[in-house]
Amino acid sequence: MARVTIYTTVPCARCGNAKELLSQRGIEFDEVNLSKDPVGRAELARRTGLMTFPQIMVGDQTVGGFDDLRDADQNGRLTELLADR
């Protein structure tokens, strides 16, 4: 199973929602809090093209934010991403 990484900041309600969804599905994840890491934020934005939080990655594949994660969960894409790795 592919490793899930969630990049977060505080405060961030959507970050909490994303972590809760993953936990409810029994999906383990690594959390990287970039609240006090401007260099890390810039690198993440460069890699993903996104400036918002959370940002969820499955392996090296960008899922997107919470809405994208929820959609991927509902349409089966999340399961596919996890199995593909």
mmCIF file as gemmi writes it, N, C-alpha and C atoms, coordinates in Angstrom:
data_model
loop_
_atom_site.group_PDB
_atom_site.id
_atom_site.type_symbol
_atom_site.label_atom_id
_atom_site.label_alt_id
_atom_site.label_comp_id
_atom_site.label_asym_id
_atom_site.label_entity_id
_atom_site.label_seq_id
_atom_site.pdbx_PDB_ins_code
_atom_site.Cartn_x
_atom_site.Cartn_y
_atom_site.Cartn_z
_atom_site.occupancy
_atom_site.B_iso_or_equiv
_atom_site.pdbx_formal_charge
_atom_site.auth_seq_id
_atom_site.auth_asym_id
_atom_site.pdbx_PDB_model_num
ATOM 1 N N . MET Axp A 1 ? 0.849 -1.185 0 1 0 ? 1 A 1
ATOM 2 C CA . MET Axp A 1 ? 0 0 0 1 0 ? 1 A 1
ATOM 3 C C . MET Axp A 1 ? 0.891 1.244 0 1 0 ? 1 A 1
ATOM 4 N N . ALA Axp A 2 ? 0.511 2.205 -0.795 1 0 ? 2 A 1
ATOM 5 C CA . ALA Axp A 2 ? 1.272 3.449 -0.908 1 0 ? 2 A 1
ATOM 6 C C . ALA Axp A 2 ? 1.193 4.242 0.386 1 0 ? 2 A 1
ATOM 7 N N . ARG Axp A 3 ? 2.226 5 0.629 1 0 ? 3 A 1
ATOM 8 C CA . ARG Axp A 3 ? 2.27 5.847 1.818 1 0 ? 3 A 1
ATOM 9 C C . ARG Axp A 3 ? 1.564 7.162 1.525 1 0 ? 3 A 1
ATOM 10 N N . VAL Axp A 4 ? 0.744 7.603 2.473 1 0 ? 4 A 1
ATOM 11 C CA . VAL Axp A 4 ? 0.023 8.864 2.355 1 0 ? 4 A 1
ATOM 12 C C . VAL Axp A 4 ? 0.728 9.902 3.218 1 0 ? 4 A 1
ATOM 13 N N . THR Axp A 5 ? 0.934 11.062 2.636 1 0 ? 5 A 1
ATOM 14 C CA . THR Axp A 5 ? 1.508 12.188 3.369 1 0 ? 5 A 1
ATOM 15 C C . THR Axp A 5 ? 0.524 13.333 3.283 1 0 ? 5 A 1
ATOM 16 N N . ILE Axp A 6 ? 0.247 13.947 4.435 1 0 ? 6 A 1
ATOM 17 C CA . ILE Axp A 6 ? -0.64 15.104 4.467 1 0 ? 6 A 1
ATOM 18 C C . ILE Axp A 6 ? 0.152 16.288 5.019 1 0 ? 6 A 1
ATOM 19 N N . TYR Axp A 7 ? 0.218 17.331 4.215 1 0 ? 7 A 1
ATOM 20 C CA . TYR Axp A 7 ? 0.908 18.561 4.597 1 0 ? 7 A 1
ATOM 21 C C . TYR Axp A 7 ? -0.131 19.496 5.195 1 0 ? 7 A 1
ATOM 22 N N . THR Axp A 8 ? 0.159 19.967 6.407 1 0 ? 8 A 1
ATOM 23 C CA . THR Axp A 8 ? -0.816 20.757 7.155 1 0 ? 8 A 1
ATOM 24 C C . THR Axp A 8 ? -0.214 22.066 7.647 1 0 ? 8 A 1
ATOM 25 N N . THR Axp A 9 ? -1.093 22.876 8.209 1 0 ? 9 A 1
ATOM 26 C CA . THR Axp A 9 ? -0.724 24.095 8.902 1 0 ? 9 A 1
ATOM 27 C C . THR Axp A 9 ? -1.74 24.282 10.026 1 0 ? 9 A 1
ATOM 28 N N . VAL Axp A 10 ? -1.516 25.201 10.9 1 0 ? 10 A 1
ATOM 29 C CA . VAL Axp A 10 ? -2.484 25.514 11.96 1 0 ? 10 A 1
ATOM 30 C C . VAL Axp A 10 ? -2.729 27.014 11.985 1 0 ? 10 A 1
ATOM 31 N N . PRO Axp A 11 ? -3.925 27.457 12.243 1 0 ? 11 A 1
ATOM 32 C CA . PRO Axp A 11 ? -5.132 26.629 12.341 1 0 ? 11 A 1
ATOM 33 C C . PRO Axp A 11 ? -5.591 26.208 10.958 1 0 ? 11 A 1
ATOM 34 N N . CYS Axp A 12 ? -6.265 25.061 10.886 1 0 ? 12 A 1
ATOM 35 C CA . CYS Axp A 12 ? -6.729 24.554 9.59 1 0 ? 12 A 1
ATOM 36 C C . CYS Axp A 12 ? -7.792 23.485 9.818 1 0 ? 12 A 1
ATOM 37 N N . ALA Axp A 13 ? -9.044 23.889 9.741 1 0 ? 13 A 1
ATOM 38 C CA . ALA Axp A 13 ? -10.151 22.948 9.948 1 0 ? 13 A 1
ATOM 39 C C . ALA Axp A 13 ? -10.156 21.857 8.883 1 0 ? 13 A 1
ATOM 40 N N . ARG Axp A 14 ? -9.868 22.22 7.649 1 0 ? 14 A 1
ATOM 41 C CA . ARG Axp A 14 ? -9.866 21.224 6.566 1 0 ? 14 A 1
ATOM 42 C C . ARG Axp A 14 ? -8.751 20.193 6.755 1 0 ? 14 A 1
ATOM 43 N N . CYS Axp A 15 ? -7.653 20.621 7.372 1 0 ? 15 A 1
ATOM 44 C CA . CYS Axp A 15 ? -6.581 19.667 7.685 1 0 ? 15 A 1
ATOM 45 C C . CYS Axp A 15 ? -7.105 18.605 8.646 1 0 ? 15 A 1
ATOM 46 N N . GLY Axp A 16 ? -7.816 19.056 9.675 1 0 ? 16 A 1
ATOM 47 C CA . GLY Axp A 16 ? -8.413 18.125 10.633 1 0 ? 16 A 1
ATOM 48 C C . GLY Axp A 16 ? -9.417 17.208 9.968 1 0 ? 16 A 1
ATOM 49 N N . ASN Axp A 17 ? -10.224 17.753 9.059 1 0 ? 17 A 1
ATOM 50 C CA . ASN Axp A 17 ? -11.209 16.938 8.341 1 0 ? 17 A 1
ATOM 51 C C . ASN Axp A 17 ? -10.523 15.867 7.5 1 0 ? 17 A 1
ATOM 52 N N . ALA Axp A 18 ? -9.452 16.237 6.833 1 0 ? 18 A 1
ATOM 53 C CA . ALA Axp A 18 ? -8.726 15.276 5.991 1 0 ? 18 A 1
ATOM 54 C C . ALA Axp A 18 ? -8.116 14.165 6.851 1 0 ? 18 A 1
ATOM 55 N N . LYS Axp A 19 ? -7.511 14.528 7.963 1 0 ? 19 A 1
ATOM 56 C CA . LYS Axp A 19 ? -6.914 13.522 8.848 1 0 ? 19 A 1
ATOM 57 C C . LYS Axp A 19 ? -7.991 12.59 9.403 1 0 ? 19 A 1
ATOM 58 N N . GLU Axp A 20 ? -9.151 13.151 9.725 1 0 ? 20 A 1
ATOM 59 C CA . GLU Axp A 20 ? -10.257 12.347 10.246 1 0 ? 20 A 1
ATOM 60 C C . GLU Axp A 20 ? -10.761 11.366 9.187 1 0 ? 20 A 1
ATOM 61 N N . LEU Axp A 21 ? -10.913 11.825 7.95 1 0 ? 21 A 1
ATOM 62 C CA . LEU Axp A 21 ? -11.368 10.935 6.88 1 0 ? 21 A 1
ATOM 63 C C . LEU Axp A 21 ? -10.394 9.773 6.702 1 0 ? 21 A 1
ATOM 64 N N . LEU Axp A 22 ? -9.113 10.089 6.639 1 0 ? 22 A 1
ATOM 65 C CA . LEU Axp A 22 ? -8.111 9.037 6.482 1 0 ? 22 A 1
ATOM 66 C C . LEU Axp A 22 ? -8.152 8.062 7.659 1 0 ? 22 A 1
ATOM 67 N N . SER Axp A 23 ? -8.251 8.585 8.869 1 0 ? 23 A 1
ATOM 68 C CA . SER Axp A 23 ? -8.299 7.733 10.058 1 0 ? 23 A 1
ATOM 69 C C . SER Axp A 23 ? -9.541 6.847 10.048 1 0 ? 23 A 1
ATOM 70 N N . GLN Axp A 24 ? -10.689 7.406 9.65 1 0 ? 24 A 1
ATOM 71 C CA . GLN Axp A 24 ? -11.925 6.622 9.592 1 0 ? 24 A 1
ATOM 72 C C . GLN Axp A 24 ? -11.818 5.476 8.599 1 0 ? 24 A 1
ATOM 73 N N . ARG Axp A 25 ? -11.021 5.652 7.556 1 0 ? 25 A 1
ATOM 74 C CA . ARG Axp A 25 ? -10.853 4.613 6.544 1 0 ? 25 A 1
ATOM 75 C C . ARG Axp A 25 ? -9.728 3.644 6.917 1 0 ? 25 A 1
ATOM 76 N N . GLY Axp A 26 ? -9.07 3.898 8.051 1 0 ? 26 A 1
ATOM 77 C CA . GLY Axp A 26 ? -7.975 3.028 8.475 1 0 ? 26 A 1
ATOM 78 C C . GLY Axp A 26 ? -6.715 3.222 7.65 1 0 ? 26 A 1
ATOM 79 N N . ILE Axp A 27 ? -6.572 4.408 7.048 1 0 ? 27 A 1
ATOM 80 C CA . ILE Axp A 27 ? -5.411 4.704 6.209 1 0 ? 27 A 1
ATOM 81 C C . ILE Axp A 27 ? -4.362 5.434 7.043 1 0 ? 27 A 1
ATOM 82 N N . GLU Axp A 28 ? -3.216 4.814 7.199 1 0 ? 28 A 1
ATOM 83 C CA . GLU Axp A 28 ? -2.135 5.459 7.931 1 0 ? 28 A 1
ATOM 84 C C . GLU Axp A 28 ? -1.534 6.564 7.087 1 0 ? 28 A 1
ATOM 85 N N . PHE Axp A 29 ? -1.075 7.612 7.758 1 0 ? 29 A 1
ATOM 86 C CA . PHE Axp A 29 ? -0.497 8.745 7.029 1 0 ? 29 A 1
ATOM 87 C C . PHE Axp A 29 ? 0.591 9.397 7.854 1 0 ? 29 A 1
ATOM 88 N N . ASP Axp A 30 ? 1.485 10.064 7.145 1 0 ? 30 A 1
ATOM 89 C CA . ASP Axp A 30 ? 2.503 10.888 7.784 1 0 ? 30 A 1
ATOM 90 C C . ASP Axp A 30 ? 2.022 12.323 7.679 1 0 ? 30 A 1
ATOM 91 N N . GLU Axp A 31 ? 2.092 13.059 8.778 1 0 ? 31 A 1
ATOM 92 C CA . GLU Axp A 31 ? 1.719 14.469 8.772 1 0 ? 31 A 1
ATOM 93 C C . GLU Axp A 31 ? 2.974 15.324 8.806 1 0 ? 31 A 1
ATOM 94 N N . VAL Axp A 32 ? 3.008 16.303 7.92 1 0 ? 32 A 1
ATOM 95 C CA . VAL Axp A 32 ? 4.106 17.26 7.886 1 0 ? 32 A 1
ATOM 96 C C . VAL Axp A 32 ? 3.488 18.639 8.1 1 0 ? 32 A 1
ATOM 97 N N . ASN Axp A 33 ? 3.719 19.2 9.281 1 0 ? 33 A 1
ATOM 98 C CA . ASN Axp A 33 ? 3.17 20.511 9.618 1 0 ? 33 A 1
ATOM 99 C C . ASN Axp A 33 ? 4.141 21.586 9.135 1 0 ? 33 A 1
ATOM 100 N N . LEU Axp A 34 ? 3.66 22.418 8.213 1 0 ? 34 A 1
ATOM 101 C CA . LEU Axp A 34 ? 4.509 23.453 7.629 1 0 ? 34 A 1
ATOM 102 C C . LEU Axp A 34 ? 4.179 24.844 8.169 1 0 ? 34 A 1
ATOM 103 N N . SER Axp A 35 ? 3.541 24.907 9.333 1 0 ? 35 A 1
ATOM 104 C CA . SER Axp A 35 ? 3.139 26.192 9.914 1 0 ? 35 A 1
ATOM 105 C C . SER Axp A 35 ? 4.3 27.165 10.047 1 0 ? 35 A 1
ATOM 106 N N . LYS Axp A 36 ? 5.428 26.66 10.479 1 0 ? 36 A 1
ATOM 107 C CA . LYS Axp A 36 ? 6.576 27.53 10.752 1 0 ? 36 A 1
ATOM 108 C C . LYS Axp A 36 ? 7.75 27.199 9.839 1 0 ? 36 A 1
ATOM 109 N N . ASP Axp A 37 ? 7.425 26.793 8.614 1 0 ? 37 A 1
ATOM 110 C CA . ASP Axp A 37 ? 8.468 26.379 7.684 1 0 ? 37 A 1
ATOM 111 C C . ASP Axp A 37 ? 8.22 27.013 6.311 1 0 ? 37 A 1
ATOM 112 N N . PRO Axp A 38 ? 8.579 28.285 6.145 1 0 ? 38 A 1
ATOM 113 C CA . PRO Axp A 38 ? 8.334 28.947 4.863 1 0 ? 38 A 1
ATOM 114 C C . PRO Axp A 38 ? 9.083 28.307 3.698 1 0 ? 38 A 1
ATOM 115 N N . VAL Axp A 39 ? 10.243 27.757 3.959 1 0 ? 39 A 1
ATOM 116 C CA . VAL Axp A 39 ? 11.004 27.087 2.897 1 0 ? 39 A 1
ATOM 117 C C . VAL Axp A 39 ? 10.265 25.821 2.463 1 0 ? 39 A 1
ATOM 118 N N . GLY Axp A 40 ? 9.766 25.073 3.439 1 0 ? 40 A 1
ATOM 119 C CA . GLY Axp A 40 ? 8.992 23.865 3.144 1 0 ? 40 A 1
ATOM 120 C C . GLY Axp A 40 ? 7.72 24.188 2.379 1 0 ? 40 A 1
ATOM 121 N N . ARG Axp A 41 ? 7.063 25.28 2.75 1 0 ? 41 A 1
ATOM 122 C CA . ARG Axp A 41 ? 5.849 25.71 2.043 1 0 ? 41 A 1
ATOM 123 C C . ARG Axp A 41 ? 6.167 26.038 0.586 1 0 ? 41 A 1
ATOM 124 N N . ALA Axp A 42 ? 7.242 26.761 0.371 1 0 ? 42 A 1
ATOM 125 C CA . ALA Axp A 42 ? 7.636 27.148 -0.987 1 0 ? 42 A 1
ATOM 126 C C . ALA Axp A 42 ? 7.979 25.91 -1.818 1 0 ? 42 A 1
ATOM 127 N N . GLU Axp A 43 ? 8.679 24.968 -1.233 1 0 ? 43 A 1
ATOM 128 C CA . GLU Axp A 43 ? 9.036 23.737 -1.934 1 0 ? 43 A 1
ATOM 129 C C . GLU Axp A 43 ? 7.788 22.934 -2.291 1 0 ? 43 A 1
ATOM 130 N N . LEU Axp A 44 ? 6.845 22.834 -1.352 1 0 ? 44 A 1
ATOM 131 C CA . LEU Axp A 44 ? 5.606 22.109 -1.613 1 0 ? 44 A 1
ATOM 132 C C . LEU Axp A 44 ? 4.824 22.78 -2.742 1 0 ? 44 A 1
ATOM 133 N N . ALA Axp A 45 ? 4.729 24.098 -2.709 1 0 ? 45 A 1
ATOM 134 C CA . ALA Axp A 45 ? 4.02 24.835 -3.767 1 0 ? 45 A 1
ATOM 135 C C . ALA Axp A 45 ? 4.698 24.613 -5.12 1 0 ? 45 A 1
ATOM 136 N N . ARG Axp A 46 ? 6.015 24.566 -5.118 1 0 ? 46 A 1
ATOM 137 C CA . ARG Axp A 46 ? 6.741 24.325 -6.359 1 0 ? 46 A 1
ATOM 138 C C . ARG Axp A 46 ? 6.452 22.92 -6.887 1 0 ? 46 A 1
ATOM 139 N N . ARG Axp A 47 ? 6.425 21.945 -5.989 1 0 ? 47 A 1
ATOM 140 C CA . ARG Axp A 47 ? 6.196 20.546 -6.393 1 0 ? 47 A 1
ATOM 141 C C . ARG Axp A 47 ? 4.777 20.295 -6.874 1 0 ? 47 A 1
ATOM 142 N N . THR Axp A 48 ? 3.801 20.886 -6.179 1 0 ? 48 A 1
ATOM 143 C CA . THR Axp A 48 ? 2.4 20.557 -6.454 1 0 ? 48 A 1
ATOM 144 C C . THR Axp A 48 ? 1.661 21.616 -7.256 1 0 ? 48 A 1
ATOM 145 N N . GLY Axp A 49 ? 2.163 22.839 -7.245 1 0 ? 49 A 1
ATOM 146 C CA . GLY Axp A 49 ? 1.455 23.935 -7.894 1 0 ? 49 A 1
ATOM 147 C C . GLY Axp A 49 ? 0.31 24.468 -7.064 1 0 ? 49 A 1
ATOM 148 N N . LEU Axp A 50 ? 0.197 24.003 -5.826 1 0 ? 50 A 1
ATOM 149 C CA . LEU Axp A 50 ? -0.892 24.405 -4.937 1 0 ? 50 A 1
ATOM 150 C C . LEU Axp A 50 ? -0.358 25.224 -3.778 1 0 ? 50 A 1
ATOM 151 N N . MET Axp A 51 ? -1.154 26.187 -3.334 1 0 ? 51 A 1
ATOM 152 C CA . MET Axp A 51 ? -0.742 27.051 -2.224 1 0 ? 51 A 1
ATOM 153 C C . MET Axp A 51 ? -1.601 26.849 -0.969 1 0 ? 51 A 1
ATOM 154 N N . THR Axp A 52 ? -2.619 25.988 -1.04 1 0 ? 52 A 1
ATOM 155 C CA . THR Axp A 52 ? -3.565 25.828 0.05 1 0 ? 52 A 1
ATOM 156 C C . THR Axp A 52 ? -3.241 24.599 0.89 1 0 ? 52 A 1
ATOM 157 N N . PHE Axp A 53 ? -3.879 24.52 2.045 1 0 ? 53 A 1
ATOM 158 C CA . PHE Axp A 53 ? -3.717 23.376 2.954 1 0 ? 53 A 1
ATOM 159 C C . PHE Axp A 53 ? -5.076 22.829 3.302 1 0 ? 53 A 1
ATOM 160 N N . PRO Axp A 54 ? -5.131 21.519 3.527 1 0 ? 54 A 1
ATOM 161 C CA . PRO Axp A 54 ? -4.046 20.555 3.46 1 0 ? 54 A 1
ATOM 162 C C . PRO Axp A 54 ? -3.713 20.222 2.019 1 0 ? 54 A 1
ATOM 163 N N . GLN Axp A 55 ? -2.595 19.575 1.863 1 0 ? 55 A 1
ATOM 164 C CA . GLN Axp A 55 ? -2.226 18.968 0.595 1 0 ? 55 A 1
ATOM 165 C C . GLN Axp A 55 ? -1.93 17.506 0.882 1 0 ? 55 A 1
ATOM 166 N N . ILE Axp A 56 ? -2.58 16.649 0.123 1 0 ? 56 A 1
ATOM 167 C CA . ILE Axp A 56 ? -2.464 15.216 0.354 1 0 ? 56 A 1
ATOM 168 C C . ILE Axp A 56 ? -1.753 14.574 -0.829 1 0 ? 56 A 1
ATOM 169 N N . MET Axp A 57 ? -0.777 13.75 -0.509 1 0 ? 57 A 1
ATOM 170 C CA . MET Axp A 57 ? -0.012 13.014 -1.512 1 0 ? 57 A 1
ATOM 171 C C . MET Axp A 57 ? -0.157 11.513 -1.215 1 0 ? 57 A 1
ATOM 172 N N . VAL Axp A 58 ? -0.317 10.732 -2.265 1 0 ? 58 A 1
ATOM 173 C CA . VAL Axp A 58 ? -0.26 9.277 -2.159 1 0 ? 58 A 1
ATOM 174 C C . VAL Axp A 58 ? 0.946 8.859 -2.972 1 0 ? 58 A 1
ATOM 175 N N . GLY Axp A 59 ? 1.963 8.421 -2.27 1 0 ? 59 A 1
ATOM 176 C CA . GLY Axp A 59 ? 3.236 8.178 -2.934 1 0 ? 59 A 1
ATOM 177 C C . GLY Axp A 59 ? 3.728 9.507 -3.479 1 0 ? 59 A 1
ATOM 178 N N . ASP Axp A 60 ? 3.996 9.578 -4.772 1 0 ? 60 A 1
ATOM 179 C CA . ASP Axp A 60 ? 4.425 10.837 -5.378 1 0 ? 60 A 1
ATOM 180 C C . ASP Axp A 60 ? 3.296 11.512 -6.158 1 0 ? 60 A 1
ATOM 181 N N . GLN Axp A 61 ? 2.078 10.977 -6.018 1 0 ? 61 A 1
ATOM 182 C CA . GLN Axp A 61 ? 0.901 11.501 -6.72 1 0 ? 61 A 1
ATOM 183 C C . GLN Axp A 61 ? 0.175 12.527 -5.849 1 0 ? 61 A 1
ATOM 184 N N . THR Axp A 62 ? -0.041 13.728 -6.377 1 0 ? 62 A 1
ATOM 185 C CA . THR Axp A 62 ? -0.794 14.754 -5.655 1 0 ? 62 A 1
ATOM 186 C C . THR Axp A 62 ? -2.281 14.469 -5.766 1 0 ? 62 A 1
ATOM 187 N N . VAL Axp A 63 ? -2.946 14.331 -4.626 1 0 ? 63 A 1
ATOM 188 C CA . VAL Axp A 63 ? -4.394 14.166 -4.605 1 0 ? 63 A 1
ATOM 189 C C . VAL Axp A 63 ? -5.046 15.541 -4.606 1 0 ? 63 A 1
ATOM 190 N N . GLY Axp A 64 ? -4.49 16.461 -3.81 1 0 ? 64 A 1
ATOM 191 C CA . GLY Axp A 64 ? -5.028 17.815 -3.694 1 0 ? 64 A 1
ATOM 192 C C . GLY Axp A 64 ? -5.379 18.11 -2.256 1 0 ? 64 A 1
ATOM 193 N N . GLY Axp A 65 ? -6.426 18.905 -2.067 1 0 ? 65 A 1
ATOM 194 C CA . GLY Axp A 65 ? -6.863 19.293 -0.729 1 0 ? 65 A 1
ATOM 195 C C . GLY Axp A 65 ? -7.954 18.38 -0.197 1 0 ? 65 A 1
ATOM 196 N N . PHE Axp A 66 ? -8.642 18.854 0.849 1 0 ? 66 A 1
ATOM 197 C CA . PHE Axp A 66 ? -9.664 18.029 1.488 1 0 ? 66 A 1
ATOM 198 C C . PHE Axp A 66 ? -10.798 17.675 0.532 1 0 ? 66 A 1
ATOM 199 N N . ASP Axp A 67 ? -11.303 18.653 -0.223 1 0 ? 67 A 1
ATOM 200 C CA . ASP Axp A 67 ? -12.4 18.36 -1.153 1 0 ? 67 A 1
ATOM 201 C C . ASP Axp A 67 ? -11.98 17.31 -2.174 1 0 ? 67 A 1
ATOM 202 N N . ASP Axp A 68 ? -10.749 17.416 -2.653 1 0 ? 68 A 1
ATOM 203 C CA . ASP Axp A 68 ? -10.228 16.436 -3.615 1 0 ? 68 A 1
ATOM 204 C C . ASP Axp A 68 ? -10.113 15.054 -2.977 1 0 ? 68 A 1
ATOM 205 N N . LEU Axp A 69 ? -9.665 15.015 -1.73 1 0 ? 69 A 1
ATOM 206 C CA . LEU Axp A 69 ? -9.554 13.753 -1.004 1 0 ? 69 A 1
ATOM 207 C C . LEU Axp A 69 ? -10.923 13.124 -0.819 1 0 ? 69 A 1
ATOM 208 N N . ARG Axp A 70 ? -11.89 13.921 -0.41 1 0 ? 70 A 1
ATOM 209 C CA . ARG Axp A 70 ? -13.255 13.424 -0.199 1 0 ? 70 A 1
ATOM 210 C C . ARG Axp A 70 ? -13.825 12.88 -1.512 1 0 ? 70 A 1
ATOM 211 N N . ASP Axp A 71 ? -13.62 13.626 -2.603 1 0 ? 71 A 1
ATOM 212 C CA . ASP Axp A 71 ? -14.097 13.163 -3.913 1 0 ? 71 A 1
ATOM 213 C C . ASP Axp A 71 ? -13.414 11.859 -4.318 1 0 ? 71 A 1
ATOM 214 N N . ALA Axp A 72 ? -12.095 11.786 -4.116 1 0 ? 72 A 1
ATOM 215 C CA . ALA Axp A 72 ? -11.347 10.572 -4.458 1 0 ? 72 A 1
ATOM 216 C C . ALA Axp A 72 ? -11.833 9.386 -3.634 1 0 ? 72 A 1
ATOM 217 N N . ASP Axp A 73 ? -12.177 9.625 -2.391 1 0 ? 73 A 1
ATOM 218 C CA . ASP Axp A 73 ? -12.704 8.574 -1.529 1 0 ? 73 A 1
ATOM 219 C C . ASP Axp A 73 ? -14.06 8.104 -2.042 1 0 ? 73 A 1
ATOM 220 N N . GLN Axp A 74 ? -14.911 9.043 -2.403 1 0 ? 74 A 1
ATOM 221 C CA . GLN Axp A 74 ? -16.274 8.705 -2.828 1 0 ? 74 A 1
ATOM 222 C C . GLN Axp A 74 ? -16.324 8.017 -4.185 1 0 ? 74 A 1
ATOM 223 N N . ASN Axp A 75 ? -15.414 8.375 -5.092 1 0 ? 75 A 1
ATOM 224 C CA . ASN Axp A 75 ? -15.487 7.79 -6.436 1 0 ? 75 A 1
ATOM 225 C C . ASN Axp A 75 ? -14.536 6.605 -6.64 1 0 ? 75 A 1
ATOM 226 N N . GLY Axp A 76 ? -13.834 6.192 -5.583 1 0 ? 76 A 1
ATOM 227 C CA . GLY Axp A 76 ? -12.971 5.02 -5.665 1 0 ? 76 A 1
ATOM 228 C C . GLY Axp A 76 ? -11.533 5.302 -6.091 1 0 ? 76 A 1
ATOM 229 N N . ARG Axp A 77 ? -11.25 6.542 -6.449 1 0 ? 77 A 1
ATOM 230 C CA . ARG Axp A 77 ? -9.889 6.87 -6.905 1 0 ? 77 A 1
ATOM 231 C C . ARG Axp A 77 ? -8.869 6.678 -5.785 1 0 ? 77 A 1
ATOM 232 N N . LEU Axp A 78 ? -9.242 7.008 -4.557 1 0 ? 78 A 1
ATOM 233 C CA . LEU Axp A 78 ? -8.315 6.878 -3.429 1 0 ? 78 A 1
ATOM 234 C C . LEU Axp A 78 ? -7.886 5.42 -3.276 1 0 ? 78 A 1
ATOM 235 N N . THR Axp A 79 ? -8.82 4.507 -3.344 1 0 ? 79 A 1
ATOM 236 C CA . THR Axp A 79 ? -8.511 3.086 -3.24 1 0 ? 79 A 1
ATOM 237 C C . THR Axp A 79 ? -7.563 2.666 -4.352 1 0 ? 79 A 1
ATOM 238 N N . GLU Axp A 80 ? -7.818 3.167 -5.575 1 0 ? 80 A 1
ATOM 239 C CA . GLU Axp A 80 ? -6.958 2.856 -6.711 1 0 ? 80 A 1
ATOM 240 C C . GLU Axp A 80 ? -5.549 3.393 -6.5 1 0 ? 80 A 1
ATOM 241 N N . LEU Axp A 81 ? -5.44 4.642 -6.031 1 0 ? 81 A 1
ATOM 242 C CA . LEU Axp A 81 ? -4.125 5.238 -5.794 1 0 ? 81 A 1
ATOM 243 C C . LEU Axp A 81 ? -3.342 4.437 -4.755 1 0 ? 81 A 1
ATOM 244 N N . LEU Axp A 82 ? -4.021 4.03 -3.702 1 0 ? 82 A 1
ATOM 245 C CA . LEU Axp A 82 ? -3.363 3.278 -2.647 1 0 ? 82 A 1
ATOM 246 C C . LEU Axp A 82 ? -2.904 1.914 -3.143 1 0 ? 82 A 1
ATOM 247 N N . ALA Axp A 83 ? -3.675 1.281 -4.005 1 0 ? 83 A 1
ATOM 248 C CA . ALA Axp A 83 ? -3.349 -0.048 -4.518 1 0 ? 83 A 1
ATOM 249 C C . ALA Axp A 83 ? -2.282 -0.017 -5.6 1 0 ? 83 A 1
ATOM 250 N N . ASP Axp A 84 ? -2.202 1.096 -6.316 1 0 ? 84 A 1
ATOM 251 C CA . ASP Axp A 84 ? -1.279 1.185 -7.457 1 0 ? 84 A 1
ATOM 252 C C . ASP Axp A 84 ? 0.186 1.22 -7.029 1 0 ? 84 A 1
ATOM 253 N N . ARG Axp A 85 ? 0.479 1.496 -5.836 1 0 ? 85 A 1
ATOM 254 C CA . ARG Axp A 85 ? 1.867 1.723 -5.444 1 0 ? 85 A 1
ATOM 255 C C . ARG Axp A 85 ? 2.487 0.488 -4.856 1 0 ? 85 A 1
